[in-house]
Amino acid sequence: MQDCLFCKIIAGEIPSTKIYEDEYIYAFADIAPQAPFHAVIIPKEHISSADEINENNSFLIGKVFEAVANISKQENLANGYRVVNNCGEDGGQTVGHIHFHLLARRNLAWPPG
């Protein structure tokens, strides 16, 4: 999508600090981190939100979680982490490209504040 912020990051049109990349997934450091470690993980294929997951693209969500496991090992997050997906305006989604936040290296209380 031409106007999608995250598609532009994937294309290298907007700079980012890469944490992880494979054929399907790109992960980068969040510019406003909510934890000492905060990555944004996105599929390279544009999917607007969790509401747009279907039988043709759902394998990419599995690839996201494979990336989570790889990043956890790469970044030594053995003490734990949280994975968050926001969907829609009321859910707090601010970019119209499905993405997952990987937060770690602090105690992440529940429920979140």
N, C-alpha and C positions, 0 to 999 in steps of 0.2 A: 504494500500500500504506500503510495507516494507521500502522504502526509503523516504517516505513522512515525513517531519519535523512535520507537524501538526498532522498526525496520531500517531507519536511517543509521542507527547505531550498528546494527548487523552489517549494513553495507559499507561501514567505515566513513560515512558522511558526517557523523557526529562522533567526537572522540569519547572513549571510555577506557576504564582500567580493566582489562580482561583478567578474569580469574580462571575461566575454563572455556574450552570450545571443542566441539566435535562436529560430525557431519550434520547433526540435527539441532544442536543446542548451543547457545551462547550464554555465558554468565559473566557479569561484570560487577564491580564495586558500586554500591548505591551511593549517590552523591549527597544524600542526607541520612547517614547511617543511624539506625535505631538501636544498635548494639555494637560492641567492639569489632565483631565480624558481621558484615551485612552484604550479602550478594543478591543480585537480581538475576533470576534464571529465566530465560525465554526460549521458546522454540523458534527456529529460524523461519519456519513457515508462519505466516500471519494467521492467527486465530484471534478474534476480537475479545472473547471472554470465555469463561467456563460454560456459558450458555450456548456457545458455538461448537462445543466438542461433539463429534459424531463418529460413526463407524469408519469414516475415511481418515480421520486425524487423531483418533484417541491413542494410537500407538505413541504419538509424540509426548503424551503426558507420562507414559511409562519411561520414555527417554529422559524426561525432566528428572524423574526420581532416580534413574540410573546416574544422572549427572550429580544429583544431591549426594549419593553414596560416594561417587568419585571425588567430589569436592571435599566431603567430610574427611576422607583419607588424606587427600592432598594437603589440607589445611590443619590436620590433626585436631578435629573437632570431636574427639572420642568422649569428651565429658558431656556432650549433648548439644542439641540445636532445635530450632523450631522452623517449620516450613509453613508459610502463609500465602494464601491466594485470596485476593479481593475480587468480587464480581459485582459489577454495576455500581451506579452512583451511591446508593445507600450502603453498599458493601465496602465502599472506600476505594474503588478502582479509579485511578486518575489517568491512566494511559490505556487506550483502547487496543491493547495487544496483550493476550494472556501472559501473565508473568507470576513468578513465585519468589517470595522473599525468603532467604535462608539467613537466619539470625543465630548468633552464637557468641560464646565467650563472656556471657554474663548470666545470672540467674534470671530466667524468664518466667515470672510468676503467672499463675492462672487464677481467675480470668485476667486477661490483659487490661491494663488501666486506660 
